[in-house]
Amino acid sequence: MKTSSDDAINPAHYKSHPSGVECWQVAECFPYHIGVAIAYLWRCDLKGTPIVDIEKAINHLRREIERRKAKP
């Protein structure tokens, strides 16, 4: 039987915030790119690749900026 720490679909770092809130509960309240950026930042120190995750968040924020600039 798998434990939450070795669950590839819902790993422990998705549920480790002291509030008990999962990042997706917050992220889903935002437009796609903002929500994904929130998720990367929320978990950046929990996965072992904080700089990469921060850069991914920045990339999603840049995409959201471009999307909004392109709106009529």
Distance bins in CASP14 RR format, pairs under 12 A and 6 or more apart:
PFRMAT RR
TARGET T0000
AUTHOR 0000-0000-0000
RMODE 2
METHOD distances of the structure
MODEL  1
1 7 0 0 0 0 0 1 0 0 0 0 0
2 8 0 0 0 0 1 0 0 0 0 0 0
2 9 0 0 0 0 1 0 0 0 0 0 0
2 10 0 0 0 0 1 0 0 0 0 0 0
2 11 0 0 0 0 0 1 0 0 0 0 0
2 12 0 0 0 0 0 1 0 0 0 0 0
3 10 0 0 0 0 0 1 0 0 0 0 0
3 11 0 0 0 0 0 1 0 0 0 0 0
3 12 0 0 0 0 1 0 0 0 0 0 0
3 15 0 0 0 0 0 1 0 0 0 0 0
4 10 1 0 0 1 0 0 0 0 0 0 0
4 11 1 0 0 1 0 0 0 0 0 0 0
4 12 1 0 1 0 0 0 0 0 0 0 0
4 13 0 0 0 0 1 0 0 0 0 0 0
4 14 0 0 0 0 1 0 0 0 0 0 0
4 15 1 0 0 1 0 0 0 0 0 0 0
4 16 0 0 0 0 1 0 0 0 0 0 0
4 22 0 0 0 0 0 1 0 0 0 0 0
5 11 1 0 0 1 0 0 0 0 0 0 0
5 12 1 0 1 0 0 0 0 0 0 0 0
5 13 0 0 0 0 1 0 0 0 0 0 0
5 14 0 0 0 0 0 1 0 0 0 0 0
5 15 0 0 0 0 1 0 0 0 0 0 0
5 16 0 0 0 0 1 0 0 0 0 0 0
5 46 0 0 0 0 0 1 0 0 0 0 0
6 12 0 0 0 0 1 0 0 0 0 0 0
6 13 0 0 0 0 0 1 0 0 0 0 0
7 13 0 0 0 0 0 1 0 0 0 0 0
7 14 0 0 0 0 1 0 0 0 0 0 0
7 15 0 0 0 0 1 0 0 0 0 0 0
8 14 0 0 0 0 0 1 0 0 0 0 0
10 16 0 0 0 0 0 1 0 0 0 0 0
10 22 0 0 0 0 1 0 0 0 0 0 0
10 23 0 0 0 0 0 1 0 0 0 0 0
10 24 0 0 0 0 1 0 0 0 0 0 0
11 22 0 0 0 0 0 1 0 0 0 0 0
11 23 0 0 0 0 0 1 0 0 0 0 0
11 43 0 0 0 0 1 0 0 0 0 0 0
11 46 0 0 0 0 1 0 0 0 0 0 0
11 47 0 0 0 0 1 0 0 0 0 0 0
12 22 0 0 0 0 0 1 0 0 0 0 0
12 43 0 0 0 0 0 1 0 0 0 0 0
12 46 0 0 0 0 1 0 0 0 0 0 0
12 47 0 0 0 0 0 1 0 0 0 0 0
13 22 0 0 0 0 0 1 0 0 0 0 0
13 23 0 0 0 0 1 0 0 0 0 0 0
13 39 0 0 0 0 0 1 0 0 0 0 0
13 40 0 0 0 0 0 1 0 0 0 0 0
13 42 0 0 0 0 1 0 0 0 0 0 0
13 43 1 0 1 0 0 0 0 0 0 0 0
13 44 0 0 0 0 1 0 0 0 0 0 0
13 45 0 0 0 0 1 0 0 0 0 0 0
13 46 1 1 0 0 0 0 0 0 0 0 0
13 47 1 0 1 0 0 0 0 0 0 0 0
13 48 0 0 0 0 1 0 0 0 0 0 0
13 49 0 0 0 0 0 1 0 0 0 0 0
13 50 0 0 0 0 0 1 0 0 0 0 0
13 53 0 0 0 0 0 1 0 0 0 0 0
14 20 0 0 0 0 0 1 0 0 0 0 0
14 21 0 0 0 0 0 1 0 0 0 0 0
14 22 1 0 1 0 0 0 0 0 0 0 0
14 23 1 0 0 1 0 0 0 0 0 0 0
14 24 1 0 0 1 0 0 0 0 0 0 0
14 25 0 0 0 0 0 1 0 0 0 0 0
14 26 0 0 0 0 0 1 0 0 0 0 0
14 27 0 0 0 0 0 1 0 0 0 0 0
14 39 0 0 0 0 1 0 0 0 0 0 0
14 42 0 0 0 0 1 0 0 0 0 0 0
14 43 1 0 0 1 0 0 0 0 0 0 0
14 46 0 0 0 0 1 0 0 0 0 0 0
14 47 0 0 0 0 0 1 0 0 0 0 0
15 21 0 0 0 0 1 0 0 0 0 0 0
15 22 1 0 1 0 0 0 0 0 0 0 0
15 23 0 0 0 0 1 0 0 0 0 0 0
15 24 0 0 0 0 1 0 0 0 0 0 0
15 25 0 0 0 0 0 1 0 0 0 0 0
15 42 0 0 0 0 0 1 0 0 0 0 0
15 43 0 0 0 0 0 1 0 0 0 0 0
15 46 0 0 0 0 0 1 0 0 0 0 0
16 22 0 0 0 0 1 0 0 0 0 0 0
16 23 0 0 0 0 1 0 0 0 0 0 0
16 42 0 0 0 0 1 0 0 0 0 0 0
16 43 0 0 0 0 1 0 0 0 0 0 0
16 45 0 0 0 0 1 0 0 0 0 0 0
16 46 1 0 1 0 0 0 0 0 0 0 0
16 47 0 0 0 0 0 1 0 0 0 0 0
17 23 1 0 0 1 0 0 0 0 0 0 0
17 24 0 0 0 0 0 1 0 0 0 0 0
17 25 0 0 0 0 1 0 0 0 0 0 0
17 26 0 0 0 0 1 0 0 0 0 0 0
17 27 0 0 0 0 0 1 0 0 0 0 0
17 38 0 0 0 0 0 1 0 0 0 0 0
17 39 0 0 0 0 0 1 0 0 0 0 0
17 41 0 0 0 0 0 1 0 0 0 0 0
17 42 1 0 0 1 0 0 0 0 0 0 0
17 43 0 0 0 0 1 0 0 0 0 0 0
17 45 0 0 0 0 0 1 0 0 0 0 0
17 46 0 0 0 0 1 0 0 0 0 0 0
18 42 0 0 0 0 0 1 0 0 0 0 0
18 46 0 0 0 0 0 1 0 0 0 0 0
19 25 0 0 0 0 1 0 0 0 0 0 0
19 26 0 0 0 0 1 0 0 0 0 0 0
19 42 0 0 0 0 0 1 0 0 0 0 0
20 26 0 0 0 0 0 1 0 0 0 0 0
20 42 0 0 0 0 0 1 0 0 0 0 0
21 27 0 0 0 0 0 1 0 0 0 0 0
21 28 0 0 0 0 0 1 0 0 0 0 0
21 29 0 0 0 0 0 1 0 0 0 0 0
21 38 0 0 0 0 0 1 0 0 0 0 0
21 42 0 0 0 0 1 0 0 0 0 0 0
22 28 0 0 0 0 1 0 0 0 0 0 0
22 38 0 0 0 0 0 1 0 0 0 0 0
22 39 0 0 0 0 1 0 0 0 0 0 0
22 42 0 0 0 0 1 0 0 0 0 0 0
22 43 0 0 0 0 0 1 0 0 0 0 0
23 29 0 0 0 0 0 1 0 0 0 0 0
23 30 0 0 0 0 0 1 0 0 0 0 0
23 35 0 0 0 0 1 0 0 0 0 0 0
23 36 0 0 0 0 0 1 0 0 0 0 0
23 37 0 0 0 0 0 1 0 0 0 0 0
23 38 1 0 0 1 0 0 0 0 0 0 0
23 39 1 0 1 0 0 0 0 0 0 0 0
23 40 0 0 0 0 1 0 0 0 0 0 0
23 41 0 0 0 0 1 0 0 0 0 0 0
23 42 1 1 0 0 0 0 0 0 0 0 0
23 43 1 0 0 1 0 0 0 0 0 0 0
23 44 0 0 0 0 0 1 0 0 0 0 0
23 46 0 0 0 0 1 0 0 0 0 0 0
23 47 0 0 0 0 0 1 0 0 0 0 0
23 53 0 0 0 0 0 1 0 0 0 0 0
23 57 0 0 0 0 0 1 0 0 0 0 0
24 30 0 0 0 0 0 1 0 0 0 0 0
24 35 0 0 0 0 1 0 0 0 0 0 0
24 36 0 0 0 0 0 1 0 0 0 0 0
24 38 0 0 0 0 1 0 0 0 0 0 0
24 39 1 0 0 1 0 0 0 0 0 0 0
24 40 0 0 0 0 0 1 0 0 0 0 0
24 42 0 0 0 0 1 0 0 0 0 0 0
24 43 0 0 0 0 0 1 0 0 0 0 0
25 35 0 0 0 0 0 1 0 0 0 0 0
25 38 0 0 0 0 0 1 0 0 0 0 0
25 39 0 0 0 0 0 1 0 0 0 0 0
25 42 0 0 0 0 0 1 0 0 0 0 0
26 34 0 0 0 0 0 1 0 0 0 0 0
26 35 1 0 0 1 0 0 0 0 0 0 0
26 36 0 0 0 0 0 1 0 0 0 0 0
26 37 0 0 0 0 0 1 0 0 0 0 0
26 38 1 0 0 1 0 0 0 0 0 0 0
26 39 0 0 0 0 1 0 0 0 0 0 0
26 41 0 0 0 0 0 1 0 0 0 0 0
26 42 1 0 0 1 0 0 0 0 0 0 0
26 43 0 0 0 0 0 1 0 0 0 0 0
27 33 0 0 0 0 0 1 0 0 0 0 0
27 34 0 0 0 0 1 0 0 0 0 0 0
27 35 1 1 0 0 0 0 0 0 0 0 0
27 36 1 0 0 1 0 0 0 0 0 0 0
27 37 0 0 0 0 1 0 0 0 0 0 0
27 38 1 0 1 0 0 0 0 0 0 0 0
27 39 1 0 1 0 0 0 0 0 0 0 0
27 40 0 0 0 0 1 0 0 0 0 0 0
27 41 0 0 0 0 1 0 0 0 0 0 0
27 42 1 0 0 1 0 0 0 0 0 0 0
27 43 0 0 0 0 0 1 0 0 0 0 0
27 57 0 0 0 0 0 1 0 0 0 0 0
27 60 0 0 0 0 0 1 0 0 0 0 0
28 34 0 0 0 0 0 1 0 0 0 0 0
28 35 1 0 0 1 0 0 0 0 0 0 0
28 36 0 0 0 0 0 1 0 0 0 0 0
28 38 0 0 0 0 1 0 0 0 0 0 0
28 39 0 0 0 0 1 0 0 0 0 0 0
29 35 1 0 0 1 0 0 0 0 0 0 0
29 38 0 0 0 0 1 0 0 0 0 0 0
29 39 0 0 0 0 0 1 0 0 0 0 0
30 36 0 0 0 0 1 0 0 0 0 0 0
30 37 0 0 0 0 1 0 0 0 0 0 0
30 38 1 0 0 1 0 0 0 0 0 0 0
30 39 0 0 0 0 1 0 0 0 0 0 0
30 42 0 0 0 0 0 1 0 0 0 0 0
30 60 0 0 0 0 0 1 0 0 0 0 0
30 61 0 0 0 0 0 1 0 0 0 0 0
30 64 0 0 0 0 1 0 0 0 0 0 0
31 37 0 0 0 0 1 0 0 0 0 0 0
31 38 0 0 0 0 0 1 0 0 0 0 0
31 60 0 0 0 0 0 1 0 0 0 0 0
31 61 0 0 0 0 0 1 0 0 0 0 0
31 63 0 0 0 0 0 1 0 0 0 0 0
31 64 1 0 0 1 0 0 0 0 0 0 0
31 65 0 0 0 0 0 1 0 0 0 0 0
31 67 0 0 0 0 1 0 0 0 0 0 0
31 68 0 0 0 0 1 0 0 0 0 0 0
31 71 0 0 0 0 0 1 0 0 0 0 0
32 38 0 0 0 0 0 1 0 0 0 0 0
32 39 0 0 0 0 0 1 0 0 0 0 0
32 60 0 0 0 0 1 0 0 0 0 0 0
32 61 0 0 0 0 0 1 0 0 0 0 0
32 63 0 0 0 0 1 0 0 0 0 0 0
32 64 0 0 0 0 1 0 0 0 0 0 0
32 67 0 0 0 0 1 0 0 0 0 0 0
33 39 0 0 0 0 0 1 0 0 0 0 0
33 40 0 0 0 0 0 1 0 0 0 0 0
33 56 0 0 0 0 0 1 0 0 0 0 0
33 57 0 0 0 0 1 0 0 0 0 0 0
33 58 0 0 0 0 0 1 0 0 0 0 0
33 59 0 0 0 0 1 0 0 0 0 0 0
33 60 1 0 1 0 0 0 0 0 0 0 0
33 61 1 0 0 1 0 0 0 0 0 0 0
33 62 0 0 0 0 1 0 0 0 0 0 0
33 63 1 0 1 0 0 0 0 0 0 0 0
33 64 1 1 0 0 0 0 0 0 0 0 0
33 65 0 0 0 0 1 0 0 0 0 0 0
33 66 0 0 0 0 1 0 0 0 0 0 0
33 67 1 0 0 1 0 0 0 0 0 0 0
33 68 0 0 0 0 1 0 0 0 0 0 0
34 40 0 0 0 0 0 1 0 0 0 0 0
34 41 0 0 0 0 0 1 0 0 0 0 0
34 57 0 0 0 0 1 0 0 0 0 0 0
34 60 1 0 0 1 0 0 0 0 0 0 0
34 61 1 0 0 1 0 0 0 0 0 0 0
34 62 0 0 0 0 0 1 0 0 0 0 0
34 63 0 0 0 0 1 0 0 0 0 0 0
34 64 1 0 1 0 0 0 0 0 0 0 0
34 65 0 0 0 0 0 1 0 0 0 0 0
34 67 0 0 0 0 0 1 0 0 0 0 0
34 68 0 0 0 0 0 1 0 0 0 0 0
35 41 0 0 0 0 1 0 0 0 0 0 0
35 42 0 0 0 0 1 0 0 0 0 0 0
35 56 0 0 0 0 0 1 0 0 0 0 0
35 57 0 0 0 0 1 0 0 0 0 0 0
35 60 1 0 0 1 0 0 0 0 0 0 0
35 61 0 0 0 0 1 0 0 0 0 0 0
35 63 0 0 0 0 0 1 0 0 0 0 0
35 64 0 0 0 0 1 0 0 0 0 0 0
36 42 0 0 0 0 0 1 0 0 0 0 0
36 43 0 0 0 0 0 1 0 0 0 0 0
36 53 0 0 0 0 0 1 0 0 0 0 0
36 56 1 0 0 1 0 0 0 0 0 0 0
36 57 1 0 0 1 0 0 0 0 0 0 0
36 58 0 0 0 0 0 1 0 0 0 0 0
36 59 0 0 0 0 1 0 0 0 0 0 0
36 60 1 0 1 0 0 0 0 0 0 0 0
36 61 0 0 0 0 1 0 0 0 0 0 0
36 62 0 0 0 0 0 1 0 0 0 0 0
36 63 0 0 0 0 1 0 0 0 0 0 0
36 64 0 0 0 0 1 0 0 0 0 0 0
37 43 0 0 0 0 0 1 0 0 0 0 0
37 44 0 0 0 0 0 1 0 0 0 0 0
37 53 0 0 0 0 1 0 0 0 0 0 0
37 54 0 0 0 0 1 0 0 0 0 0 0
37 55 0 0 0 0 0 1 0 0 0 0 0
37 56 1 0 0 1 0 0 0 0 0 0 0
37 57 1 0 1 0 0 0 0 0 0 0 0
37 58 1 0 0 1 0 0 0 0 0 0 0
37 59 0 0 0 0 1 0 0 0 0 0 0
37 60 1 0 1 0 0 0 0 0 0 0 0
37 61 1 0 1 0 0 0 0 0 0 0 0
37 62 0 0 0 0 1 0 0 0 0 0 0
37 63 0 0 0 0 1 0 0 0 0 0 0
37 64 1 0 0 1 0 0 0 0 0 0 0
37 65 0 0 0 0 0 1 0 0 0 0 0
38 44 0 0 0 0 0 1 0 0 0 0 0
38 53 0 0 0 0 0 1 0 0 0 0 0
38 56 0 0 0 0 0 1 0 0 0 0 0
38 57 1 0 0 1 0 0 0 0 0 0 0
38 60 0 0 0 0 1 0 0 0 0 0 0
38 61 0 0 0 0 1 0 0 0 0 0 0
38 64 0 0 0 0 0 1 0 0 0 0 0
39 46 0 0 0 0 0 1 0 0 0 0 0
39 47 0 0 0 0 0 1 0 0 0 0 0
39 53 0 0 0 0 1 0 0 0 0 0 0
39 56 0 0 0 0 1 0 0 0 0 0 0
39 57 0 0 0 0 1 0 0 0 0 0 0
39 60 0 0 0 0 1 0 0 0 0 0 0
40 46 0 0 0 0 0 1 0 0 0 0 0
40 47 0 0 0 0 1 0 0 0 0 0 0
40 49 0 0 0 0 1 0 0 0 0 0 0
40 50 0 0 0 0 1 0 0 0 0 0 0
40 51 0 0 0 0 0 1 0 0 0 0 0
40 52 0 0 0 0 1 0 0 0 0 0 0
40 53 1 0 1 0 0 0 0 0 0 0 0
40 54 1 0 0 1 0 0 0 0 0 0 0
40 55 0 0 0 0 1 0 0 0 0 0 0
40 56 1 0 1 0 0 0 0 0 0 0 0
40 57 1 1 0 0 0 0 0 0 0 0 0
40 58 0 0 0 0 1 0 0 0 0 0 0
40 59 0 0 0 0 1 0 0 0 0 0 0
40 60 1 0 0 1 0 0 0 0 0 0 0
40 61 0 0 0 0 1 0 0 0 0 0 0
41 47 0 0 0 0 0 1 0 0 0 0 0
41 50 0 0 0 0 1 0 0 0 0 0 0
41 53 1 0 0 1 0 0 0 0 0 0 0
41 54 1 0 0 1 0 0 0 0 0 0 0
41 55 0 0 0 0 0 1 0 0 0 0 0
41 56 0 0 0 0 1 0 0 0 0 0 0
41 57 1 0 1 0 0 0 0 0 0 0 0
41 58 0 0 0 0 1 0 0 0 0 0 0
41 60 0 0 0 0 1 0 0 0 0 0 0
41 61 0 0 0 0 1 0 0 0 0 0 0
42 50 0 0 0 0 0 1 0 0 0 0 0
42 53 0 0 0 0 1 0 0 0 0 0 0
42 54 0 0 0 0 0 1 0 0 0 0 0
42 57 0 0 0 0 1 0 0 0 0 0 0
43 49 0 0 0 0 1 0 0 0 0 0 0
43 50 0 0 0 0 1 0 0 0 0 0 0
43 52 0 0 0 0 0 1 0 0 0 0 0
43 53 1 0 0 1 0 0 0 0 0 0 0
43 54 0 0 0 0 0 1 0 0 0 0 0
43 56 0 0 0 0 0 1 0 0 0 0 0
43 57 0 0 0 0 0 1 0 0 0 0 0
44 50 1 0 1 0 0 0 0 0 0 0 0
44 51 0 0 0 0 1 0 0 0 0 0 0
44 52 0 0 0 0 1 0 0 0 0 0 0
44 53 1 1 0 0 0 0 0 0 0 0 0
44 54 1 0 1 0 0 0 0 0 0 0 0
44 55 0 0 0 0 1 0 0 0 0 0 0
44 56 0 0 0 0 1 0 0 0 0 0 0
44 57 1 0 0 1 0 0 0 0 0 0 0
44 58 0 0 0 0 0 1 0 0 0 0 0
45 51 0 0 0 0 0 1 0 0 0 0 0
45 52 0 0 0 0 0 1 0 0 0 0 0
45 53 0 0 0 0 1 0 0 0 0 0 0
45 54 0 0 0 0 1 0 0 0 0 0 0
46 53 0 0 0 0 1 0 0 0 0 0 0
47 53 1 0 0 1 0 0 0 0 0 0 0
47 54 0 0 0 0 0 1 0 0 0 0 0
47 56 0 0 0 0 0 1 0 0 0 0 0
48 54 0 0 0 0 0 1 0 0 0 0 0
49 55 0 0 0 0 1 0 0 0 0 0 0
49 56 0 0 0 0 1 0 0 0 0 0 0
49 57 0 0 0 0 0 1 0 0 0 0 0
50 56 0 0 0 0 0 1 0 0 0 0 0
50 57 0 0 0 0 0 1 0 0 0 0 0
51 57 0 0 0 0 0 1 0 0 0 0 0
51 58 0 0 0 0 0 1 0 0 0 0 0
52 58 0 0 0 0 0 1 0 0 0 0 0
52 59 0 0 0 0 0 1 0 0 0 0 0
53 59 0 0 0 0 0 1 0 0 0 0 0
53 60 0 0 0 0 0 1 0 0 0 0 0
54 60 0 0 0 0 0 1 0 0 0 0 0
54 61 0 0 0 0 0 1 0 0 0 0 0
55 61 0 0 0 0 0 1 0 0 0 0 0
55 62 0 0 0 0 0 1 0 0 0 0 0
56 62 0 0 0 0 0 1 0 0 0 0 0
56 63 0 0 0 0 0 1 0 0 0 0 0
57 63 0 0 0 0 0 1 0 0 0 0 0
57 64 0 0 0 0 0 1 0 0 0 0 0
58 64 0 0 0 0 0 1 0 0 0 0 0
58 65 0 0 0 0 0 1 0 0 0 0 0
59 65 0 0 0 0 0 1 0 0 0 0 0
59 66 0 0 0 0 0 1 0 0 0 0 0
60 66 0 0 0 0 0 1 0 0 0 0 0
60 67 0 0 0 0 0 1 0 0 0 0 0
61 67 0 0 0 0 0 1 0 0 0 0 0
61 68 0 0 0 0 0 1 0 0 0 0 0
62 68 0 0 0 0 0 1 0 0 0 0 0
62 69 0 0 0 0 0 1 0 0 0 0 0
63 69 0 0 0 0 0 1 0 0 0 0 0
63 70 0 0 0 0 0 1 0 0 0 0 0
64 70 0 0 0 0 0 1 0 0 0 0 0
64 71 0 0 0 0 0 1 0 0 0 0 0
65 71 0 0 0 0 0 1 0 0 0 0 0
END
